[in-house]
């Protein structure tokens, strides 16, 4: 019989929300247990709220966590008795995973239900029925291979995620080895968690592997995990990423860590369109079309080569047209890489259905404790709106209010103070509004990178920053993703994209590469107090609080 302790931090409520007392001595252990099967909803100072959802349970089940383990974890950390119906519904959610399976045999591609009533329910579903072909038996349907992804999308939306065991095409072979010593003369080997993540995805080459998402903190080497998966599969690979800078970084890592040559790796972007055995493309070029009503001419790249693996870098950024074409690519192995599965459009269930379930999710604080990423101190500094802007703010609409408060000119003084405080560190100044960034960059006499900066200039500035010849760099949101600046130790966020949790995680990630010595990073967020910017800042912090980071809040006068 479970004994509930008053010192425990969890309060499980009948609406599937879980309250967590941050001041409890068991908070950290409870949070680490909870994030395996629940989603963070809000995180003010003392009580954080999580929610247990069908998708959070299905991801847990796909990761091998049973309903019994989930129930035991809730009981172990709960202050009061866990509502019985919550445990029953967790069991119900968990039991739905795998009741439908997609298999292949001599008859073709088969959707198999575990009972006749469930098969009847699927056959009468408005969203799924039109994707079924012949009915083969009381529990089996033939489906067209092109509908393999669409049926999975439809089934997850009606509450029955299908377990896809139909296997994959091997793709064109590509033979290469990973180096023990990199081309620049450094010893190289996969870190234990990187190898474990690749092993989990590969699953011994069986049909139970080969499709899924690996979630690792920024700075933990997601690219290296991708290389490890490629090494295991030895197949032609299409890598999709966020921009030309990311293409160059993937290529540099492949050339440095493997015996692949420059001739083996193609770049498919606005700068050039070369298809090779390993091809790296941008999401932008894949979703380009001459006019709003026209076709996407570059989506043919998915079918123009016998790919055995498709890697979706920063999978939380996957655009809708790529989702659509991915639905027809279910016979190819698919690997999603990300630091956060949070999507601002709420399409996490489509990632689950089309890329695959979450296979690995390593807590950021665990990585920090092991020294694989830098320790981070997060500080939100609140400052007042100058008197001259208070009336324009008062009469503005909400979007204009956000811009006025975000562009608070008083932030410049704080930026100067932070720069003096960390004058011996490499610093990124990050913002959303280009005019604001340009103004501060000019005032401080520092270079700036925005979306309008030519690629050659970006490469030059990133190179100088990496080499230590440049210590302060201003960057817009173009640097949120897949930019490797290993020595950046301080980030100053002067403005953010409304309440984007995803962006906050990515921006912190710019400074989490492990550092020599104290291995310490500092993340500052400058926020105008008592404005909508402060409200949005709280929403942006949700993901980082879920990962165990605490924000110290100071006023501009105290800092």
matplotlib code that plots the C-alpha trace (Angstrom):
import matplotlib.pyplot as plt

x = [0.0, 1.3, 2.0, 1.5, 4.0, 3.1, 6.6, 6.0, 5.7, 3.0, -0.7, -2.5, -5.9, -8.9, -8.6, -5.3, -3.2, -0.4, 0.7, 4.3, 5.6, 9.0, 10.2, 9.9, 13.3, 12.0, 11.1, 14.0, 13.5, 9.7, 10.2, 12.6, 10.0, 7.1, 8.6, 8.8, 5.0, 3.5, 3.7, 4.4, 1.6, 2.7, 5.5, 5.1, 7.5, 6.2, 3.7, 4.3, 1.4, 1.8, -0.9, -1.1, -2.4, -2.9, 0.1, 2.3, 1.4, 1.9, 5.3, 6.1, 4.8, 6.9, 9.9, 9.2, 7.6, 4.6, 1.3, 2.3, 5.6, 3.7, 1.2, 3.9, 5.8, 2.8, 2.1, 5.7, 5.9, 2.2, 1.3, -2.3, -3.9, -3.9, -7.5, -8.4, -10.0, -6.8, -4.9, -7.6, -7.5, -3.7, -4.1, -6.7, -4.5, -1.5, -3.5, -4.5, -0.8, -0.2, -3.8, -3.5, -0.5, 0.7, 2.3, 3.4, 3.1, 2.4, -1.0, 0.6, 0.5, -2.0, -3.7, -4.4, -6.7, -6.6, -10.4, -13.3, -15.1, -12.1, -11.8, -15.5, -14.9, -12.0, -14.1, -16.8, -14.5, -15.0, -11.3, -9.9, -12.3, -11.5, -7.8, -8.6, -8.6, -9.9, -11.3, -9.4, -10.9, -12.8, -9.7, -7.6, -7.6, -5.3, -3.9, -2.1, 1.5, 1.0, -1.6, 0.7, 1.4, -2.0, -3.7, -1.4, -2.3, -6.0, -5.7, -3.9, -6.5, -9.2, -7.3, -5.6, -2.0, -0.8, 2.4, 4.1, 6.0, 6.0, 9.7, 11.7, 13.4, 17.2, 18.0, 21.2, 24.2, 26.9, 29.9, 31.9, 33.7, 33.9, 37.4, 39.2, 41.1, 39.4, 41.0, 42.1, 44.0, 41.7, 40.6, 37.0, 34.5, 30.8, 29.8, 27.8, 24.5, 25.1, 25.8, 22.8, 20.5, 21.7, 21.3, 17.8, 16.8, 18.5, 17.0, 19.3, 18.1, 14.6, 11.3, 10.8, 13.5, 14.2, 11.5, 11.4, 12.6, 15.7, 15.5, 18.8, 19.8, 21.5, 25.2, 24.9, 25.8, 22.6, 24.6, 27.0, 24.0, 22.8, 26.3, 26.1, 22.8, 24.1, 27.1, 24.8, 22.6, 25.3, 22.7, 22.1, 20.9, 18.9, 19.4, 17.0, 18.0, 17.2, 19.6, 22.8, 24.9, 23.5, 24.3, 27.9, 28.2, 26.7, 29.1, 32.1, 31.2, 30.8, 34.2, 35.9, 34.5, 34.2, 36.1, 33.4, 34.9, 33.7, 32.5, 30.2, 28.2, 25.9, 24.3, 20.8, 19.9, 19.4, 23.2, 23.5, 21.6, 23.9, 22.5, 25.0, 24.9, 24.7, 22.7, 21.9, 19.0, 17.2, 13.6, 13.4, 14.3, 12.0, 9.1, 9.9, 7.3, 7.1, 3.6, 1.2, -1.0, 1.8, 3.6, 6.6, 9.1, 11.9, 9.8, 10.7, 14.1, 12.4, 11.7, 14.6, 17.0, 16.8, 17.2, 17.5, 17.4, 15.9, 17.1, 14.9, 17.2, 15.3, 12.2, 10.0, 10.5, 9.1, 7.0, 3.5, 4.5, 7.3, 4.8, 2.6, 5.3, 6.6, 3.2, 4.2, 7.7, 6.9, 8.9, 12.1, 13.8, 13.1, 15.1, 14.0, 16.5, 15.6, 16.2, 12.4, 9.4, 7.3, 5.7, 4.0, 1.4, 0.4, 1.2, 3.2, 0.8, 1.8, 5.4, 4.5, 2.5, 4.8, 8.4, 7.8, 7.5, 10.0, 12.7, 15.1, 14.7, 17.7, 16.9, 19.0, 20.0, 21.3, 23.5, 24.7, 25.4, 27.6, 29.5, 28.4, 26.8, 27.6, 25.9, 23.5, 22.4, 19.2, 18.3, 15.3, 15.9, 12.8, 13.0, 10.3, 9.0, 10.3, 7.7, 7.7, 6.5, 3.8, 1.0, 1.7, 1.8, -1.5, -3.4, -1.7, -3.2, -1.7, 0.8, 2.0, 2.2, 4.5, 6.8, 6.9, 7.8, 10.3, 12.1, 12.4, 15.4, 16.4, 17.6, 20.8, 22.1, 21.6, 23.3, 26.3, 26.4, 26.2, 29.0, 31.2, 30.3, 31.4, 34.1, 36.3, 33.6, 32.3, 28.8, 25.8, 23.3, 20.0, 16.8, 13.6, 13.3, 16.0, 15.8, 16.4, 19.3, 20.9, 20.6, 22.2, 24.9, 25.8, 25.9, 28.2, 30.2, 29.6, 28.8, 25.3, 23.8, 20.2, 18.2, 19.5, 23.1, 24.8, 25.9, 29.5, 29.4, 27.6, 30.3, 33.0, 31.5, 30.8, 34.3, 35.9, 33.7, 34.7, 38.3, 38.0, 38.9, 35.4, 34.0, 30.6, 28.1, 24.5, 22.2, 18.5, 16.4, 18.4, 20.8, 18.2, 18.8, 21.7, 24.4, 27.5, 29.3, 31.0, 32.8, 29.7, 29.3, 26.8, 23.5, 21.6, 18.1, 16.8, 13.5, 11.8, 9.1, 5.9, 5.5, 7.7, 8.9, 10.7, 12.7, 13.7, 15.1, 17.0, 18.5, 19.7, 21.1, 23.4, 25.6, 25.4, 28.4, 30.7, 33.3, 36.9, 37.3, 34.2, 31.9, 29.5, 27.1, 24.8, 21.5, 20.0, 16.5, 15.7, 11.9, 9.9, 7.9, 4.1, 3.7, 2.6, 6.3, 6.5, 3.4, 4.9, 8.3, 6.7, 5.3, 8.7, 10.3, 7.9, 10.1, 13.3, 11.5, 10.4, 14.0, 14.9, 16.2, 15.2, 15.0, 16.4, 14.3, 15.8, 14.8, 17.0, 17.8, 19.0, 21.1]
y = [0.0, 3.4, 5.9, 9.5, 11.9, 15.5, 16.5, 15.1, 17.8, 16.5, 17.1, 15.0, 16.5, 14.9, 17.0, 15.3, 18.3, 17.9, 20.7, 20.6, 22.5, 24.0, 24.5, 20.8, 19.0, 16.3, 18.7, 17.9, 14.1, 14.5, 16.8, 14.4, 11.6, 13.8, 15.1, 11.5, 11.4, 14.9, 18.3, 21.6, 24.1, 27.0, 27.7, 30.7, 31.0, 28.4, 26.0, 24.6, 22.9, 19.9, 18.1, 14.4, 14.0, 11.1, 12.2, 12.5, 9.0, 7.6, 9.1, 7.5, 4.2, 4.5, 5.1, 1.8, 3.3, 1.3, 2.5, 0.8, 2.8, 6.0, 5.2, 4.2, 7.4, 9.6, 7.7, 7.8, 11.6, 12.6, 14.4, 13.0, 9.9, 10.0, 10.1, 6.5, 7.6, 9.4, 6.1, 4.3, 6.8, 6.6, 2.9, 3.5, 6.0, 3.6, 0.6, 2.4, 2.5, -0.6, -1.8, -0.9, -2.1, -1.6, -4.7, -6.0, -9.5, -11.2, -9.5, -6.0, -3.3, -4.3, -2.3, -4.8, -4.1, -6.2, -6.6, -6.7, -3.8, -1.6, -2.5, -1.6, 1.7, 2.5, 1.4, 3.8, 6.8, 9.7, 10.6, 7.1, 5.1, 6.8, 5.8, 2.1, -0.2, -3.8, -5.3, -8.6, -10.0, -8.9, -7.2, -6.4, -3.8, -3.4, 0.1, 1.7, 2.5, 6.1, 6.3, 4.8, 8.2, 9.7, 6.8, 7.3, 10.9, 10.1, 7.4, 9.5, 12.2, 9.8, 8.5, 5.3, 5.7, 3.0, 1.1, 0.9, -2.4, -2.5, -1.9, 0.3, 0.3, 0.0, 2.8, 3.1, 1.9, 4.4, 2.9, 5.1, 4.9, 7.2, 8.5, 7.8, 11.1, 14.0, 15.7, 18.5, 16.0, 15.6, 12.3, 11.5, 9.0, 9.1, 10.1, 7.4, 9.2, 9.9, 6.2, 5.2, 7.5, 6.1, 2.6, 3.3, 4.8, 1.9, -0.8, -3.4, -2.6, -4.0, -2.6, -1.3, 1.2, 3.6, 6.2, 8.7, 11.8, 12.3, 15.2, 16.5, 19.9, 22.5, 21.9, 18.2, 17.2, 16.3, 16.4, 13.8, 11.6, 11.9, 10.9, 7.8, 6.8, 7.3, 5.1, 2.3, 2.4, 3.0, 4.3, 7.3, 10.1, 13.4, 15.9, 18.8, 21.7, 25.4, 27.4, 27.6, 28.1, 24.8, 23.1, 24.2, 23.0, 19.6, 19.2, 20.3, 17.8, 15.0, 15.8, 16.2, 13.1, 10.5, 9.4, 10.9, 13.2, 16.5, 14.6, 12.5, 15.4, 17.6, 21.0, 21.7, 25.3, 28.7, 28.9, 25.6, 22.4, 19.4, 16.0, 13.4, 10.2, 12.5, 15.6, 18.5, 20.8, 23.7, 23.8, 27.1, 25.7, 22.7, 24.9, 27.5, 28.1, 30.8, 31.9, 31.2, 29.0, 27.1, 23.8, 23.3, 22.4, 21.2, 18.7, 16.2, 15.9, 13.4, 11.1, 11.8, 9.5, 6.2, 7.7, 5.1, 7.8, 11.3, 13.4, 16.3, 18.7, 21.0, 18.9, 21.3, 23.7, 21.3, 23.3, 22.1, 21.2, 19.0, 17.3, 16.6, 15.0, 13.1, 11.4, 9.6, 8.7, 6.2, 3.4, 5.4, 5.7, 9.1, 10.7, 13.9, 15.9, 18.7, 20.4, 20.8, 19.1, 22.2, 23.5, 26.8, 25.5, 22.6, 19.9, 17.6, 14.8, 15.1, 14.8, 11.6, 10.2, 11.1, 11.3, 8.9, 8.9, 10.4, 7.8, 9.6, 12.7, 13.5, 16.1, 19.2, 19.3, 15.7, 16.7, 19.7, 17.6, 15.3, 18.2, 17.6, 21.1, 24.3, 25.2, 28.1, 31.0, 32.6, 36.1, 38.3, 42.0, 44.1, 47.8, 50.5, 52.1, 55.7, 58.4, 59.6, 56.2, 55.5, 57.4, 55.9, 52.5, 53.1, 53.8, 51.2, 47.9, 44.7, 44.0, 47.6, 47.5, 44.5, 46.3, 49.5, 47.6, 45.3, 48.3, 50.1, 52.4, 52.1, 48.5, 50.0, 51.0, 47.5, 46.0, 48.2, 47.1, 43.4, 43.8, 45.4, 42.6, 39.9, 41.8, 38.7, 36.5, 36.0, 37.5, 37.3, 40.2, 38.7, 40.5, 40.2, 43.8, 44.6, 48.4, 48.0, 45.6, 47.9, 50.9, 49.2, 47.6, 51.0, 52.6, 49.8, 49.6, 45.9, 43.8, 42.5, 39.5, 39.6, 37.8, 40.3, 39.7, 37.9, 34.3, 35.2, 38.0, 35.6, 33.0, 35.6, 36.9, 33.5, 32.5, 35.5, 34.9, 31.2, 32.1, 34.6, 37.6, 39.0, 39.0, 40.6, 39.8, 41.1, 38.5, 38.4, 35.3, 33.9, 32.6, 30.8, 27.5, 25.2, 27.8, 26.4, 29.0, 26.9, 29.7, 31.9, 32.1, 35.0, 35.8, 39.0, 38.8, 42.3, 41.2, 37.9, 36.5, 37.0, 33.8, 31.4, 28.7, 27.1, 30.3, 30.7, 27.2, 27.7, 31.0, 29.6, 26.7, 29.1, 29.4, 25.8, 24.3, 23.0, 25.6, 25.2, 25.9, 26.7, 25.6, 28.5, 30.3, 33.3, 34.1, 37.5, 38.5, 42.2, 42.9, 46.0, 45.5, 45.8, 45.5, 42.8, 42.0, 40.8, 38.5, 37.0, 36.5, 34.3, 32.1, 31.9, 30.6, 27.6, 25.1, 26.1, 25.7, 22.3, 21.4, 22.5, 26.1, 28.8, 32.4, 35.0, 38.1, 41.5, 45.1, 47.3, 49.5, 46.4, 45.0]
z = [0.0, -1.0, 1.9, 0.8, 2.4, 3.2, 2.1, -1.4, -4.2, -6.5, -6.3, -9.0, -9.9, -11.4, -14.6, -15.4, -14.3, -11.8, -9.5, -8.4, -5.4, -6.4, -2.9, -2.0, -1.4, -3.7, -6.5, -8.8, -8.6, -9.1, -12.1, -13.7, -13.3, -14.5, -17.7, -19.0, -19.5, -18.9, -20.5, -18.7, -18.9, -16.7, -14.3, -12.0, -9.0, -6.5, -8.2, -11.7, -13.6, -15.8, -17.9, -18.7, -22.3, -24.6, -26.8, -23.7, -22.7, -26.3, -26.4, -23.1, -24.3, -27.5, -25.2, -23.4, -20.3, -19.1, -17.6, -14.4, -14.2, -14.8, -12.1, -9.7, -10.4, -9.6, -6.4, -5.3, -5.4, -4.7, -1.5, -1.6, -3.1, -6.9, -8.2, -9.2, -12.5, -13.5, -13.2, -15.1, -17.9, -18.1, -18.5, -21.2, -23.1, -22.8, -24.0, -27.2, -28.3, -30.5, -30.8, -34.5, -36.4, -39.9, -41.3, -44.7, -46.1, -49.5, -49.6, -49.4, -46.8, -44.0, -41.2, -38.5, -35.5, -32.3, -32.2, -34.6, -32.8, -33.2, -36.9, -37.3, -35.6, -38.0, -41.0, -40.0, -39.2, -41.6, -41.5, -41.8, -43.9, -47.2, -46.8, -46.6, -49.6, -49.4, -46.2, -45.9, -42.7, -39.6, -38.3, -41.4, -44.2, -47.2, -47.6, -50.5, -49.8, -50.6, -47.8, -45.1, -43.6, -44.1, -42.3, -39.4, -39.3, -39.4, -36.7, -34.2, -34.5, -33.6, -30.6, -31.9, -32.9, -35.2, -34.5, -37.9, -38.3, -42.1, -42.4, -44.8, -48.1, -47.6, -50.0, -52.2, -50.3, -49.1, -47.4, -45.1, -41.7, -38.7, -37.8, -34.5, -35.1, -36.8, -39.8, -37.5, -35.4, -32.4, -30.9, -31.7, -30.4, -29.8, -26.3, -24.4, -24.7, -28.4, -29.0, -26.9, -28.8, -32.2, -30.9, -29.8, -33.1, -35.1, -32.9, -34.4, -37.9, -37.1, -38.2, -34.6, -35.2, -38.1, -37.4, -34.5, -32.9, -30.7, -28.3, -27.0, -25.6, -27.8, -27.6, -26.9, -30.4, -32.3, -35.6, -34.2, -33.3, -36.9, -38.1, -35.8, -37.2, -40.8, -39.9, -38.7, -41.8, -44.5, -46.9, -49.1, -46.9, -47.4, -44.6, -44.2, -42.2, -41.5, -43.7, -45.6, -42.5, -41.1, -44.4, -44.2, -40.5, -41.3, -44.2, -42.1, -39.4, -41.9, -43.6, -40.2, -38.5, -41.3, -44.4, -46.7, -49.3, -50.7, -53.8, -51.7, -50.2, -52.2, -51.3, -52.4, -51.6, -53.2, -53.6, -55.6, -56.3, -56.4, -55.6, -54.2, -52.2, -49.1, -49.8, -47.5, -48.3, -46.6, -45.7, -47.5, -50.9, -50.4, -49.8, -52.5, -55.2, -57.8, -56.8, -54.0, -56.1, -57.9, -57.3, -55.1, -57.7, -55.4, -53.4, -56.2, -54.5, -52.1, -55.0, -57.3, -55.4, -53.6, -50.1, -47.3, -44.5, -44.3, -41.4, -40.3, -38.4, -36.0, -36.7, -34.6, -37.5, -40.2, -42.6, -43.7, -47.3, -46.0, -43.7, -46.6, -48.7, -45.7, -45.5, -48.8, -47.6, -44.8, -46.5, -45.9, -42.5, -40.8, -38.0, -36.4, -34.3, -32.0, -28.7, -28.1, -29.5, -28.7, -31.9, -31.9, -34.4, -32.1, -34.7, -32.3, -33.2, -36.9, -35.9, -33.9, -36.9, -39.8, -38.4, -35.5, -31.7, -29.3, -29.0, -26.6, -24.5, -22.3, -19.6, -20.0, -16.3, -16.5, -19.3, -17.3, -14.3, -16.4, -17.9, -21.4, -21.7, -19.8, -16.6, -17.2, -15.0, -16.4, -15.3, -16.3, -15.7, -15.6, -16.3, -16.5, -19.7, -20.0, -19.3, -22.9, -24.2, -21.5, -23.3, -26.8, -25.1, -23.3, -26.6, -28.8, -29.8, -28.4, -31.2, -31.1, -27.3, -27.6, -30.0, -28.0, -24.8, -26.6, -28.1, -24.8, -25.3, -21.7, -22.5, -24.0, -20.6, -19.2, -22.3, -21.6, -17.9, -18.8, -21.4, -18.7, -16.3, -18.8, -20.7, -20.8, -22.4, -25.9, -26.1, -28.4, -28.5, -29.7, -30.8, -32.9, -34.2, -36.8, -36.3, -32.5, -33.1, -35.7, -33.5, -30.5, -32.8, -34.2, -30.8, -29.5, -32.8, -33.2, -36.3, -36.9, -38.7, -40.0, -42.6, -45.2, -44.5, -47.5, -46.7, -47.4, -44.8, -42.3, -42.8, -42.3, -39.0, -37.6, -38.5, -36.7, -33.7, -33.5, -33.8, -30.9, -33.1, -32.5, -28.9, -29.4, -32.2, -32.7, -34.3, -35.3, -35.2, -38.1, -35.5, -33.4, -35.1, -36.1, -35.6, -33.9, -31.9, -29.3, -27.3, -26.9, -23.1, -22.6, -24.4, -24.0, -25.3, -25.9, -27.6, -28.3, -30.6, -28.4, -26.3, -28.2, -25.8, -28.7, -29.4, -25.8, -25.7, -28.9, -27.8, -24.5, -26.6, -28.4, -25.3, -23.9, -25.7, -22.9, -21.8, -20.5, -16.8, -14.9, -17.7, -17.0, -19.3, -18.6, -20.3, -19.8, -20.9, -20.8, -20.3, -19.8, -16.6, -16.3, -20.0, -22.4, -23.0, -19.4, -20.0, -23.1, -21.4, -18.8, -21.6, -23.3, -20.1, -19.8, -21.7, -19.8, -16.5, -17.6, -18.1, -14.6, -15.2, -12.7, -13.7, -11.3, -11.6, -10.9, -11.6, -13.6, -10.6, -8.6, -11.3]

ax = plt.figure().add_subplot(projection="3d")
ax.plot(x, y, z, "-o")
ax.set_aspect("equal")
plt.show()
